[in-house]
Amino acid sequence: MLKHNKYVYVDTGKYFIKVRVLKNRDENSPDSYIVIGRNIRKPRNALVKKLEDLPIEVRDKVGKLS
C-alpha cells in the first residue's frame, strides 16, 4: 500500500505520470500538485486519475512530460 495517498498516478494513455499531492491545500488548486516524473507502469495499489480531472495548470505541466 502506498503511504497515506501522497502520490497519484495520472494516465496519459502512453505513460503514467507520478504526481505528489499536498493535502493541506485545496484539491482544485494547482499549488497542491507537484509533478514528479513519468513511469511506464503503476504500482498495484496506486490511485489513478484521468488527465481531465486535474486543474489546467497541472495538465500543462503533465503534457510537457508526455
All heavy atoms as TSV, in Angstrom:
chain	resi	resn	atom	element	x	y	z
A	1	MET	N	N	0.837	-1.189	0.000
A	1	MET	CA	C	0.000	0.000	0.000
A	1	MET	C	C	0.875	1.243	0.000
A	1	MET	O	O	1.878	1.306	0.691
A	1	MET	CB	C	-0.887	-0.030	1.239
A	1	MET	CG	C	-1.967	0.984	1.234
A	1	MET	SD	S	-3.226	0.476	0.087
A	1	MET	CE	C	-4.525	1.511	0.543
A	2	LEU	N	N	0.507	2.201	-0.802
A	2	LEU	CA	C	1.261	3.444	-0.840
A	2	LEU	C	C	0.982	4.257	0.412
A	2	LEU	O	O	-0.132	4.264	0.934
A	2	LEU	CB	C	0.883	4.251	-2.080
A	2	LEU	CG	C	1.209	3.575	-3.394
A	2	LEU	CD1	C	0.690	4.411	-4.544
A	2	LEU	CD2	C	2.686	3.376	-3.524
A	3	LYS	N	N	1.981	4.931	0.884
A	3	LYS	CA	C	1.910	5.598	2.169
A	3	LYS	C	C	1.003	6.828	2.138
A	3	LYS	O	O	1.329	7.825	1.499
A	3	LYS	CB	C	3.304	5.994	2.614
A	3	LYS	CG	C	3.360	6.528	4.004
A	3	LYS	CD	C	4.776	6.712	4.442
A	3	LYS	CE	C	4.777	7.188	5.867
A	3	LYS	NZ	N	6.116	7.292	6.376
A	4	HIS	N	N	-0.107	6.750	2.804
A	4	HIS	CA	C	-1.019	7.872	3.075
A	4	HIS	C	C	-1.499	8.618	1.833
A	4	HIS	O	O	-1.790	9.809	1.896
A	4	HIS	CB	C	-0.363	8.863	4.022
A	4	HIS	CG	C	0.085	8.264	5.304
A	4	HIS	ND1	N	-0.779	7.784	6.244
A	4	HIS	CD2	C	1.327	8.027	5.788
A	4	HIS	CE1	C	-0.100	7.298	7.265
A	4	HIS	NE2	N	1.187	7.421	7.002
A	5	ASN	N	N	-1.540	7.968	0.698
A	5	ASN	CA	C	-2.015	8.573	-0.554
A	5	ASN	C	C	-1.302	9.871	-0.882
A	5	ASN	O	O	-1.907	10.841	-1.310
A	5	ASN	CB	C	-3.524	8.814	-0.495
A	5	ASN	CG	C	-4.281	7.522	-0.464
A	5	ASN	OD1	O	-3.832	6.539	-1.035
A	5	ASN	ND2	N	-5.415	7.505	0.192
A	6	LYS	N	N	0.012	9.908	-0.693
A	6	LYS	CA	C	0.793	11.092	-1.022
A	6	LYS	C	C	0.959	11.255	-2.524
A	6	LYS	O	O	1.125	12.353	-3.015
A	6	LYS	CB	C	2.179	11.016	-0.388
A	6	LYS	CG	C	2.176	11.202	1.093
A	6	LYS	CD	C	3.596	11.207	1.606
A	6	LYS	CE	C	3.609	11.412	3.093
A	6	LYS	NZ	N	4.982	11.423	3.609
A	7	TYR	N	N	0.945	10.147	-3.244
A	7	TYR	CA	C	1.186	10.182	-4.678
A	7	TYR	C	C	-0.028	9.682	-5.444
A	7	TYR	O	O	-0.727	8.786	-5.009
A	7	TYR	CB	C	2.398	9.319	-5.043
A	7	TYR	CG	C	3.666	9.815	-4.421
A	7	TYR	CD1	C	4.185	9.222	-3.281
A	7	TYR	CD2	C	4.347	10.900	-4.966
A	7	TYR	CE1	C	5.356	9.677	-2.713
A	7	TYR	CE2	C	5.512	11.366	-4.400
A	7	TYR	CZ	C	6.011	10.749	-3.272
A	7	TYR	OH	O	7.162	11.218	-2.704
A	8	VAL	N	N	-0.245	10.285	-6.604
A	8	VAL	CA	C	-1.315	9.902	-7.511
A	8	VAL	C	C	-0.658	9.692	-8.871
A	8	VAL	O	O	0.277	10.400	-9.230
A	8	VAL	CB	C	-2.380	11.016	-7.593
A	8	VAL	CG1	C	-3.400	10.728	-8.665
A	8	VAL	CG2	C	-3.053	11.207	-6.259
A	9	TYR	N	N	-1.142	8.728	-9.618
A	9	TYR	CA	C	-0.641	8.491	-10.961
A	9	TYR	C	C	-1.674	8.985	-11.961
A	9	TYR	O	O	-2.857	8.689	-11.833
A	9	TYR	CB	C	-0.334	7.008	-11.168
A	9	TYR	CG	C	0.902	6.590	-10.422
A	9	TYR	CD1	C	0.851	6.263	-9.082
A	9	TYR	CD2	C	2.126	6.553	-11.056
A	9	TYR	CE1	C	1.991	5.900	-8.394
A	9	TYR	CE2	C	3.264	6.186	-10.384
A	9	TYR	CZ	C	3.197	5.862	-9.053
A	9	TYR	OH	O	4.330	5.509	-8.374
A	10	VAL	N	N	-1.227	9.745	-12.945
A	10	VAL	CA	C	-2.107	10.322	-13.962
A	10	VAL	C	C	-1.914	9.523	-15.244
A	10	VAL	O	O	-0.795	9.382	-15.733
A	10	VAL	CB	C	-1.783	11.810	-14.189
A	10	VAL	CG1	C	-2.679	12.387	-15.263
A	10	VAL	CG2	C	-1.928	12.577	-12.890
A	11	ASP	N	N	-3.011	9.016	-15.787
A	11	ASP	CA	C	-2.974	8.215	-17.001
A	11	ASP	C	C	-3.037	9.132	-18.216
A	11	ASP	O	O	-4.006	9.850	-18.412
A	11	ASP	CB	C	-4.142	7.233	-17.010
A	11	ASP	CG	C	-4.081	6.263	-18.169
A	11	ASP	OD1	O	-3.041	6.213	-18.855
A	11	ASP	OD2	O	-5.066	5.547	-18.380
A	12	THR	N	N	-1.974	9.110	-19.029
A	12	THR	CA	C	-1.943	9.925	-20.244
A	12	THR	C	C	-2.214	9.086	-21.482
A	12	THR	O	O	-2.230	9.617	-22.576
A	12	THR	CB	C	-0.582	10.624	-20.409
A	12	THR	OG1	O	0.430	9.628	-20.515
A	12	THR	CG2	C	-0.292	11.541	-19.260
A	13	GLY	N	N	-2.414	7.806	-21.314
A	13	GLY	CA	C	-2.629	6.915	-22.438
A	13	GLY	C	C	-1.393	6.113	-22.768
A	13	GLY	O	O	-1.459	4.929	-23.041
A	14	LYS	N	N	-0.255	6.755	-22.717
A	14	LYS	CA	C	1.004	6.082	-23.031
A	14	LYS	C	C	1.829	5.828	-21.773
A	14	LYS	O	O	2.447	4.789	-21.627
A	14	LYS	CB	C	1.791	6.953	-24.000
A	14	LYS	CG	C	2.907	6.259	-24.698
A	14	LYS	CD	C	3.489	7.143	-25.773
A	14	LYS	CE	C	4.451	6.363	-26.634
A	14	LYS	NZ	N	5.037	7.202	-27.665
A	15	TYR	N	N	1.839	6.783	-20.867
A	15	TYR	CA	C	2.610	6.710	-19.634
A	15	TYR	C	C	1.713	6.993	-18.439
A	15	TYR	O	O	0.609	7.494	-18.585
A	15	TYR	CB	C	3.730	7.759	-19.624
A	15	TYR	CG	C	4.755	7.578	-20.692
A	15	TYR	CD1	C	4.806	8.440	-21.772
A	15	TYR	CD2	C	5.683	6.556	-20.612
A	15	TYR	CE1	C	5.757	8.281	-22.749
A	15	TYR	CE2	C	6.640	6.389	-21.586
A	15	TYR	CZ	C	6.680	7.256	-22.656
A	15	TYR	OH	O	7.614	7.101	-23.617
A	16	PHE	N	N	2.240	6.689	-17.277
A	16	PHE	CA	C	1.645	7.136	-16.026
A	16	PHE	C	C	2.586	8.175	-15.442
A	16	PHE	O	O	3.768	7.924	-15.271
A	16	PHE	CB	C	1.484	5.977	-15.041
A	16	PHE	CG	C	0.423	5.011	-15.434
A	16	PHE	CD1	C	0.737	3.833	-16.076
A	16	PHE	CD2	C	-0.901	5.279	-15.172
A	16	PHE	CE1	C	-0.239	2.941	-16.444
A	16	PHE	CE2	C	-1.892	4.398	-15.538
A	16	PHE	CZ	C	-1.564	3.231	-16.171
A	17	ILE	N	N	2.074	9.352	-15.148
A	17	ILE	CA	C	2.865	10.435	-14.583
A	17	ILE	C	C	2.651	10.428	-13.078
A	17	ILE	O	O	1.518	10.445	-12.606
A	17	ILE	CB	C	2.446	11.801	-15.163
A	17	ILE	CG1	C	2.472	11.781	-16.684
A	17	ILE	CG2	C	3.301	12.910	-14.612
A	17	ILE	CD1	C	3.825	11.635	-17.291
A	18	LYS	N	N	3.742	10.412	-12.326
A	18	LYS	CA	C	3.672	10.417	-10.869
A	18	LYS	C	C	3.547	11.855	-10.384
A	18	LYS	O	O	4.339	12.722	-10.750
A	18	LYS	CB	C	4.933	9.774	-10.291
A	18	LYS	CG	C	4.897	9.572	-8.805
A	18	LYS	CD	C	6.144	8.822	-8.374
A	18	LYS	CE	C	6.106	8.503	-6.910
A	18	LYS	NZ	N	7.318	7.769	-6.507
A	19	VAL	N	N	2.528	12.112	-9.550
A	19	VAL	CA	C	2.239	13.454	-9.063
A	19	VAL	C	C	2.109	13.402	-7.548
A	19	VAL	O	O	1.394	12.555	-7.006
A	19	VAL	CB	C	0.934	14.004	-9.689
A	19	VAL	CG1	C	0.599	15.365	-9.135
A	19	VAL	CG2	C	1.037	14.049	-11.198
A	20	ARG	N	N	2.792	14.287	-6.857
A	20	ARG	CA	C	2.689	14.395	-5.403
A	20	ARG	C	C	1.507	15.291	-5.073
A	20	ARG	O	O	1.318	16.347	-5.684
A	20	ARG	CB	C	3.977	14.995	-4.838
A	20	ARG	CG	C	3.944	15.359	-3.380
A	20	ARG	CD	C	4.129	14.145	-2.508
A	20	ARG	NE	N	3.825	14.433	-1.134
A	20	ARG	CZ	C	4.739	14.660	-0.206
A	20	ARG	NH1	N	6.001	14.647	-0.526
A	20	ARG	NH2	N	4.368	14.890	1.033
A	21	VAL	N	N	0.689	14.874	-4.102
A	21	VAL	CA	C	-0.489	15.638	-3.700
A	21	VAL	C	C	-0.261	16.164	-2.288
A	21	VAL	O	O	0.002	15.400	-1.372
A	21	VAL	CB	C	-1.757	14.753	-3.731
A	21	VAL	CG1	C	-2.958	15.554	-3.283
A	21	VAL	CG2	C	-1.972	14.186	-5.108
A	22	LEU	N	N	-0.362	17.478	-2.134
A	22	LEU	CA	C	-0.225	18.099	-0.822
A	22	LEU	C	C	-1.619	18.229	-0.216
A	22	LEU	O	O	-2.484	18.877	-0.784
A	22	LEU	CB	C	0.443	19.471	-0.947
A	22	LEU	CG	C	1.814	19.456	-1.612
A	22	LEU	CD1	C	2.317	20.877	-1.800
A	22	LEU	CD2	C	2.789	18.646	-0.803
A	23	LYS	N	N	-1.818	17.610	0.930
A	23	LYS	CA	C	-3.162	17.510	1.495
A	23	LYS	C	C	-3.642	18.760	2.217
A	23	LYS	O	O	-4.828	18.934	2.424
A	23	LYS	CB	C	-3.212	16.338	2.462
A	23	LYS	CG	C	-3.126	15.019	1.773
A	23	LYS	CD	C	-3.408	13.914	2.718
A	23	LYS	CE	C	-3.441	12.616	1.960
A	23	LYS	NZ	N	-3.969	11.551	2.744
A	24	ASN	N	N	-2.746	19.642	2.632
A	24	ASN	CA	C	-3.187	20.795	3.404
A	24	ASN	C	C	-3.688	21.936	2.522
A	24	ASN	O	O	-3.975	23.006	3.010
A	24	ASN	CB	C	-2.059	21.293	4.301
A	24	ASN	CG	C	-0.836	21.699	3.528
A	24	ASN	OD1	O	-0.762	21.499	2.323
A	24	ASN	ND2	N	0.133	22.266	4.209
A	25	ARG	N	N	-3.822	21.689	1.230
A	25	ARG	CA	C	-4.312	22.709	0.299
A	25	ARG	C	C	-5.581	22.228	-0.384
A	25	ARG	O	O	-5.931	21.063	-0.332
A	25	ARG	CB	C	-3.241	23.016	-0.732
A	25	ARG	CG	C	-1.988	23.495	-0.037
A	25	ARG	CD	C	-1.007	24.056	-0.954
A	25	ARG	NE	N	0.147	24.471	-0.153
A	25	ARG	CZ	C	1.353	24.542	-0.597
A	25	ARG	NH1	N	1.597	24.238	-1.849
A	25	ARG	NH2	N	2.329	24.921	0.167
A	26	ASP	N	N	-6.254	23.153	-1.049
A	26	ASP	CA	C	-7.492	22.827	-1.751
A	26	ASP	C	C	-7.208	21.854	-2.898
A	26	ASP	O	O	-6.199	21.969	-3.592
A	26	ASP	CB	C	-8.114	24.106	-2.295
A	26	ASP	CG	C	-9.462	23.871	-2.933
A	26	ASP	OD1	O	-10.135	22.894	-2.557
A	26	ASP	OD2	O	-9.841	24.661	-3.814
A	27	GLU	N	N	-8.095	20.889	-3.098
A	27	GLU	CA	C	-7.896	19.864	-4.132
A	27	GLU	C	C	-7.902	20.445	-5.538
A	27	GLU	O	O	-7.219	19.954	-6.430
A	27	GLU	CB	C	-8.987	18.808	-4.016
A	27	GLU	CG	C	-8.813	17.658	-4.968
A	27	GLU	CD	C	-9.874	16.605	-4.787
A	27	GLU	OE1	O	-10.329	16.391	-3.666
A	27	GLU	OE2	O	-10.235	15.995	-5.806
A	28	ASN	N	N	-8.649	21.519	-5.769
A	28	ASN	CA	C	-8.739	22.122	-7.093
A	28	ASN	C	C	-7.648	23.158	-7.351
A	28	ASN	O	O	-7.575	23.730	-8.423
A	28	ASN	CB	C	-10.110	22.764	-7.288
A	28	ASN	CG	C	-11.192	21.705	-7.293
A	28	ASN	OD1	O	-10.974	20.588	-7.738
A	28	ASN	ND2	N	-12.348	22.053	-6.778
A	29	SER	N	N	-6.807	23.401	-6.364
A	29	SER	CA	C	-5.735	24.368	-6.513
A	29	SER	C	C	-4.540	23.741	-7.227
A	29	SER	O	O	-4.139	22.627	-6.893
A	29	SER	CB	C	-5.298	24.861	-5.128
A	29	SER	OG	O	-4.145	25.647	-5.228
A	30	PRO	N	N	-3.958	24.426	-8.203
A	30	PRO	CA	C	-2.783	23.859	-8.885
A	30	PRO	C	C	-1.556	23.789	-7.982
A	30	PRO	O	O	-0.624	23.045	-8.266
A	30	PRO	CB	C	-2.548	24.808	-10.053
A	30	PRO	CG	C	-3.295	26.032	-9.733
A	30	PRO	CD	C	-4.399	25.660	-8.804
A	31	ASP	N	N	-1.547	24.543	-6.871
A	31	ASP	CA	C	-0.415	24.502	-5.946
A	31	ASP	C	C	-0.360	23.212	-5.139
A	31	ASP	O	O	0.662	22.916	-4.546
A	31	ASP	CB	C	-0.485	25.676	-4.977
A	31	ASP	CG	C	-0.347	27.008	-5.691
A	31	ASP	OD1	O	0.281	27.023	-6.773
A	31	ASP	OD2	O	-0.848	28.010	-5.177
A	32	SER	N	N	-1.438	22.452	-5.116
A	32	SER	CA	C	-1.453	21.229	-4.327
A	32	SER	C	C	-0.895	20.034	-5.087
A	32	SER	O	O	-0.795	18.952	-4.532
A	32	SER	CB	C	-2.877	20.924	-3.846
A	32	SER	OG	O	-3.714	20.670	-4.938
A	33	TYR	N	N	-0.498	20.207	-6.338
A	33	TYR	CA	C	0.054	19.120	-7.152
A	33	TYR	C	C	1.486	19.451	-7.563
A	33	TYR	O	O	1.755	20.536	-8.063
A	33	TYR	CB	C	-0.780	18.916	-8.420
A	33	TYR	CG	C	-2.186	18.462	-8.155
A	33	TYR	CD1	C	-3.234	19.372	-8.139
A	33	TYR	CD2	C	-2.468	17.129	-7.928
A	33	TYR	CE1	C	-4.534	18.961	-7.902
A	33	TYR	CE2	C	-3.759	16.706	-7.702
A	33	TYR	CZ	C	-4.779	17.628	-7.684
A	33	TYR	OH	O	-6.065	17.217	-7.456
A	34	ILE	N	N	2.390	18.497	-7.355
A	34	ILE	CA	C	3.779	18.632	-7.772
A	34	ILE	C	C	4.083	17.463	-8.701
A	34	ILE	O	O	4.010	16.307	-8.294
A	34	ILE	CB	C	4.731	18.629	-6.571
A	34	ILE	CG1	C	4.390	19.771	-5.623
A	34	ILE	CG2	C	6.176	18.707	-7.036
A	34	ILE	CD1	C	5.147	19.735	-4.319
A	35	VAL	N	N	4.422	17.756	-9.943
A	35	VAL	CA	C	4.699	16.718	-10.931
A	35	VAL	C	C	6.104	16.178	-10.683
A	35	VAL	O	O	7.076	16.932	-10.657
A	35	VAL	CB	C	4.566	17.265	-12.360
A	35	VAL	CG1	C	4.892	16.193	-13.374
A	35	VAL	CG2	C	3.169	17.823	-12.578
A	36	ILE	N	N	6.216	14.849	-10.496
A	36	ILE	CA	C	7.492	14.210	-10.184
A	36	ILE	C	C	8.172	13.691	-11.451
A	36	ILE	O	O	9.297	14.034	-11.746
A	36	ILE	CB	C	7.296	13.053	-9.183
A	36	ILE	CG1	C	6.620	13.551	-7.905
A	36	ILE	CG2	C	8.598	12.369	-8.883
A	36	ILE	CD1	C	7.418	14.503	-7.087
A	37	GLY	N	N	7.517	12.829	-12.183
A	37	GLY	CA	C	8.123	12.255	-13.375
A	37	GLY	C	C	7.212	11.210	-13.969
A	37	GLY	O	O	6.092	11.000	-13.516
A	38	ARG	N	N	7.704	10.488	-14.995
A	38	ARG	CA	C	6.848	9.514	-15.656
A	38	ARG	C	C	7.312	8.092	-15.370
A	38	ARG	O	O	8.493	7.840	-15.175
A	38	ARG	CB	C	6.773	9.764	-17.147
A	38	ARG	CG	C	8.045	9.546	-17.880
A	38	ARG	CD	C	7.827	9.804	-19.345
A	38	ARG	NE	N	9.092	9.643	-20.056
A	38	ARG	CZ	C	9.251	9.859	-21.310
A	38	ARG	NH1	N	8.239	10.253	-22.033
A	38	ARG	NH2	N	10.413	9.693	-21.867
A	39	ASN	N	N	6.355	7.188	-15.355
A	39	ASN	CA	C	6.592	5.769	-15.176
A	39	ASN	C	C	5.882	5.024	-16.293
A	39	ASN	O	O	4.853	5.468	-16.788
A	39	ASN	CB	C	6.041	5.271	-13.839
A	39	ASN	CG	C	6.817	5.814	-12.668
A	39	ASN	OD1	O	7.936	6.261	-12.808
A	39	ASN	ND2	N	6.218	5.774	-11.504
A	40	ILE	N	N	6.401	3.873	-16.653
A	40	ILE	CA	C	5.757	3.077	-17.690
A	40	ILE	C	C	4.589	2.300	-17.114
A	40	ILE	O	O	3.553	2.160	-17.743
A	40	ILE	CB	C	6.776	2.137	-18.343
A	40	ILE	CG1	C	7.818	2.979	-19.065
A	40	ILE	CG2	C	6.113	1.162	-19.289
A	40	ILE	CD1	C	8.967	2.197	-19.617
A	41	ARG	N	N	4.720	1.848	-15.891
A	41	ARG	CA	C	3.607	1.135	-15.249
A	41	ARG	C	C	3.412	1.669	-13.847
A	41	ARG	O	O	4.319	2.250	-13.259
A	41	ARG	CB	C	3.867	-0.363	-15.233
A	41	ARG	CG	C	5.085	-0.767	-14.495
A	41	ARG	CD	C	5.356	-2.247	-14.685
A	41	ARG	NE	N	6.601	-2.549	-14.024
A	41	ARG	CZ	C	6.711	-3.355	-12.987
A	41	ARG	NH1	N	5.664	-3.975	-12.524
A	41	ARG	NH2	N	7.876	-3.549	-12.431
A	42	LYS	N	N	2.238	1.455	-13.318
A	42	LYS	CA	C	1.905	1.975	-11.995
A	42	LYS	C	C	2.003	0.862	-10.958
A	42	LYS	O	O	1.874	-0.315	-11.288
A	42	LYS	CB	C	0.509	2.566	-11.994
A	42	LYS	CG	C	-0.588	1.529	-12.158
A	42	LYS	CD	C	-1.941	2.127	-11.952
A	42	LYS	CE	C	-3.013	1.068	-12.041
A	42	LYS	NZ	N	-3.033	0.152	-10.927
A	43	PRO	N	N	2.197	1.217	-9.692
A	43	PRO	CA	C	2.124	0.212	-8.636
A	43	PRO	C	C	0.714	-0.331	-8.500
A	43	PRO	O	O	-0.259	0.317	-8.880
A	43	PRO	CB	C	2.522	0.986	-7.382
A	43	PRO	CG	C	3.296	2.141	-7.872
A	43	PRO	CD	C	2.717	2.482	-9.209
A	44	ARG	N	N	0.603	-1.522	-7.951
A	44	ARG	CA	C	-0.701	-2.198	-7.880
A	44	ARG	C	C	-1.753	-1.433	-7.097
A	44	ARG	O	O	-2.901	-1.373	-7.492
A	44	ARG	CB	C	-0.544	-3.579	-7.238
A	44	ARG	CG	C	0.045	-4.586	-8.147
A	44	ARG	CD	C	0.066	-5.889	-7.456
A	44	ARG	NE	N	1.165	-5.836	-6.481
A	44	ARG	CZ	C	1.731	-6.871	-5.949
A	44	ARG	NH1	N	1.294	-8.073	-6.243
A	44	ARG	NH2	N	2.724	-6.749	-5.111
A	45	ASN	N	N	-1.387	-0.844	-5.991
A	45	ASN	CA	C	-2.366	-0.215	-5.103
A	45	ASN	C	C	-2.475	1.291	-5.294
A	45	ASN	O	O	-3.064	1.975	-4.475
A	45	ASN	CB	C	-1.998	-0.501	-3.653
A	45	ASN	CG	C	-2.043	-1.970	-3.361
A	45	ASN	OD1	O	-2.794	-2.714	-3.982
A	45	ASN	ND2	N	-1.231	-2.415	-2.426
A	46	ALA	N	N	-1.914	1.810	-6.349
A	46	ALA	CA	C	-1.890	3.257	-6.546
A	46	ALA	C	C	-3.233	3.784	-7.034
A	46	ALA	O	O	-3.978	3.096	-7.720
A	46	ALA	CB	C	-0.813	3.617	-7.551
A	47	LEU	N	N	-3.502	5.018	-6.695
A	47	LEU	CA	C	-4.693	5.716	-7.153
A	47	LEU	C	C	-4.379	6.344	-8.508
A	47	LEU	O	O	-3.388	7.049	-8.663
A	47	LEU	CB	C	-5.081	6.803	-6.154
A	47	LEU	CG	C	-6.292	7.648	-6.491
A	47	LEU	CD1	C	-7.548	6.782	-6.505
A	47	LEU	CD2	C	-6.449	8.752	-5.491
A	48	VAL	N	N	-5.221	6.079	-9.500
A	48	VAL	CA	C	-5.015	6.597	-10.859
A	48	VAL	C	C	-6.119	7.598	-11.168
A	48	VAL	O	O	-7.294	7.318	-10.988
A	48	VAL	CB	C	-5.031	5.450	-11.895
A	48	VAL	CG1	C	-4.888	6.009	-13.299
A	48	VAL	CG2	C	-3.939	4.451	-11.595
A	49	LYS	N	N	-5.709	8.776	-11.624
A	49	LYS	CA	C	-6.657	9.801	-12.056
A	49	LYS	C	C	-6.517	10.010	-13.550
A	49	LYS	O	O	-5.472	9.770	-14.130
A	49	LYS	CB	C	-6.378	11.132	-11.346
A	49	LYS	CG	C	-6.830	11.178	-9.934
A	49	LYS	CD	C	-6.791	12.596	-9.441
A	49	LYS	CE	C	-7.461	12.712	-8.107
A	49	LYS	NZ	N	-7.601	14.110	-7.686
A	50	LYS	N	N	-7.583	10.502	-14.138
A	50	LYS	CA	C	-7.536	10.870	-15.551
A	50	LYS	C	C	-6.961	12.271	-15.668
A	50	LYS	O	O	-7.032	13.079	-14.741
A	50	LYS	CB	C	-8.937	10.838	-16.145
A	50	LYS	CG	C	-9.515	9.454	-16.194
A	50	LYS	CD	C	-10.868	9.479	-16.835
A	50	LYS	CE	C	-11.446	8.072	-16.870
A	50	LYS	NZ	N	-12.779	8.056	-17.470
A	51	LEU	N	N	-6.410	12.555	-16.818
A	51	LEU	CA	C	-5.792	13.858	-17.059
A	51	LEU	C	C	-6.821	14.984	-16.977
A	51	LEU	O	O	-6.514	16.085	-16.534
A	51	LEU	CB	C	-5.109	13.853	-18.426
A	51	LEU	CG	C	-4.195	15.003	-18.755
A	51	LEU	CD1	C	-3.061	15.089	-17.751
A	51	LEU	CD2	C	-3.651	14.857	-20.144
A	52	GLU	N	N	-8.060	14.690	-17.349
A	52	GLU	CA	C	-9.111	15.707	-17.335
A	52	GLU	C	C	-9.542	16.099	-15.917
A	52	GLU	O	O	-10.175	17.131	-15.732
A	52	GLU	CB	C	-10.342	15.215	-18.098
A	52	GLU	CG	C	-10.091	14.970	-19.567
A	52	GLU	CD	C	-9.472	13.610	-19.844
A	52	GLU	OE1	O	-9.648	12.685	-19.047
A	52	GLU	OE2	O	-8.786	13.490	-20.870
A	53	ASP	N	N	-9.221	15.279	-14.913
A	53	ASP	CA	C	-9.628	15.564	-13.540
A	53	ASP	C	C	-8.720	16.581	-12.849
A	53	ASP	O	O	-9.057	17.074	-11.780
A	53	ASP	CB	C	-9.636	14.270	-12.714
A	53	ASP	CG	C	-10.678	13.293	-13.218
A	53	ASP	OD1	O	-11.615	13.722	-13.920
A	53	ASP	OD2	O	-10.561	12.095	-12.895
A	54	LEU	N	N	-7.603	16.914	-13.450
A	54	LEU	CA	C	-6.641	17.834	-12.843
A	54	LEU	C	C	-6.911	19.265	-13.284
A	54	LEU	O	O	-7.497	19.503	-14.338
A	54	LEU	CB	C	-5.221	17.435	-13.243
A	54	LEU	CG	C	-4.762	16.059	-12.806
A	54	LEU	CD1	C	-3.388	15.777	-13.377
A	54	LEU	CD2	C	-4.736	15.939	-11.312
A	55	PRO	N	N	-6.453	20.258	-12.494
A	55	PRO	CA	C	-6.564	21.656	-12.929
A	55	PRO	C	C	-5.749	21.911	-14.204
A	55	PRO	O	O	-4.812	21.178	-14.522
A	55	PRO	CB	C	-5.978	22.439	-11.748
A	55	PRO	CG	C	-6.100	21.535	-10.584
A	55	PRO	CD	C	-5.974	20.148	-11.118
A	56	ILE	N	N	-6.087	22.958	-14.913
A	56	ILE	CA	C	-5.495	23.255	-16.222
A	56	ILE	C	C	-3.986	23.467	-16.132
A	56	ILE	O	O	-3.240	22.988	-16.982
A	56	ILE	CB	C	-6.182	24.487	-16.852
A	56	ILE	CG1	C	-7.647	24.155	-17.132
A	56	ILE	CG2	C	-5.474	24.920	-18.125
A	56	ILE	CD1	C	-8.473	25.341	-17.551
A	57	GLU	N	N	-3.516	24.166	-15.095
A	57	GLU	CA	C	-2.088	24.438	-14.968
A	57	GLU	C	C	-1.294	23.152	-14.784
A	57	GLU	O	O	-0.191	23.001	-15.299
A	57	GLU	CB	C	-1.820	25.380	-13.789
A	57	GLU	CG	C	-2.351	26.781	-13.986
A	57	GLU	CD	C	-3.810	26.915	-13.577
A	57	GLU	OE1	O	-4.424	25.914	-13.148
A	57	GLU	OE2	O	-4.336	28.025	-13.688
A	58	VAL	N	N	-1.861	22.196	-14.062
A	58	VAL	CA	C	-1.198	20.919	-13.830
A	58	VAL	C	C	-1.212	20.094	-15.096
A	58	VAL	O	O	-0.236	19.402	-15.414
A	58	VAL	CB	C	-1.863	20.159	-12.657
A	58	VAL	CG1	C	-1.197	18.823	-12.418
A	58	VAL	CG2	C	-1.842	20.998	-11.398
A	59	ARG	N	N	-2.295	20.160	-15.871
A	59	ARG	CA	C	-2.363	19.448	-17.150
A	59	ARG	C	C	-1.261	19.911	-18.087
A	59	ARG	O	O	-0.679	19.109	-18.824
A	59	ARG	CB	C	-3.708	19.680	-17.823
A	59	ARG	CG	C	-4.803	18.841	-17.267
A	59	ARG	CD	C	-6.028	19.026	-18.125
A	59	ARG	NE	N	-7.115	19.405	-17.246
A	59	ARG	CZ	C	-8.260	19.897	-17.623
A	59	ARG	NH1	N	-8.490	20.121	-18.898
A	59	ARG	NH2	N	-9.191	20.198	-16.755
A	60	ASP	N	N	-0.957	21.209	-18.091
A	60	ASP	CA	C	0.105	21.731	-18.944
A	60	ASP	C	C	1.468	21.164	-18.548
A	60	ASP	O	O	2.274	20.811	-19.398
A	60	ASP	CB	C	0.137	23.260	-18.889
A	60	ASP	CG	C	-1.113	23.878	-19.493
A	60	ASP	OD1	O	-1.796	23.187	-20.288
A	60	ASP	OD2	O	-1.400	25.038	-19.170
A	61	LYS	N	N	1.725	21.065	-17.231
A	61	LYS	CA	C	2.988	20.511	-16.763
A	61	LYS	C	C	3.103	19.040	-17.107
A	61	LYS	O	O	4.165	18.563	-17.501
A	61	LYS	CB	C	3.112	20.685	-15.253
A	61	LYS	CG	C	3.308	22.100	-14.808
A	61	LYS	CD	C	3.397	22.182	-13.319
A	61	LYS	CE	C	3.440	23.605	-12.821
A	61	LYS	NZ	N	3.453	23.670	-11.353
A	62	VAL	N	N	1.998	18.305	-16.975
A	62	VAL	CA	C	1.997	16.882	-17.306
A	62	VAL	C	C	2.161	16.694	-18.809
A	62	VAL	O	O	2.850	15.775	-19.256
A	62	VAL	CB	C	0.699	16.210	-16.797
A	62	VAL	CG1	C	0.545	14.823	-17.351
A	62	VAL	CG2	C	0.687	16.174	-15.279
A	63	GLY	N	N	1.579	17.570	-19.590
A	63	GLY	CA	C	1.696	17.482	-21.048
A	63	GLY	C	C	3.114	17.666	-21.540
A	63	GLY	O	O	3.509	17.112	-22.559
A	64	LYS	N	N	3.923	18.429	-20.806
A	64	LYS	CA	C	5.318	18.625	-21.190
A	64	LYS	C	C	6.129	17.352	-20.999
A	64	LYS	O	O	7.099	17.120	-21.707
A	64	LYS	CB	C	5.932	19.759	-20.381
A	64	LYS	CG	C	5.381	21.116	-20.726
A	64	LYS	CD	C	5.988	22.182	-19.865
A	64	LYS	CE	C	5.346	23.537	-20.141
A	64	LYS	NZ	N	5.885	24.568	-19.263
A	65	LEU	N	N	5.757	16.523	-20.028
A	65	LEU	CA	C	6.493	15.282	-19.764
A	65	LEU	C	C	6.134	14.152	-20.708
A	65	LEU	O	O	6.928	13.270	-20.947
A	65	LEU	CB	C	6.246	14.820	-18.332
A	65	LEU	CG	C	6.902	15.621	-17.229
A	65	LEU	CD1	C	6.500	15.079	-15.880
A	65	LEU	CD2	C	8.399	15.612	-17.379
A	66	SER	N	N	4.916	14.178	-21.215
A	66	SER	CA	C	4.498	13.046	-22.061
A	66	SER	C	C	4.799	13.239	-23.512
A	66	SER	O	O	5.346	14.156	-23.967
A	66	SER	CB	C	3.020	12.781	-21.887
A	66	SER	OG	O	2.260	13.914	-22.237
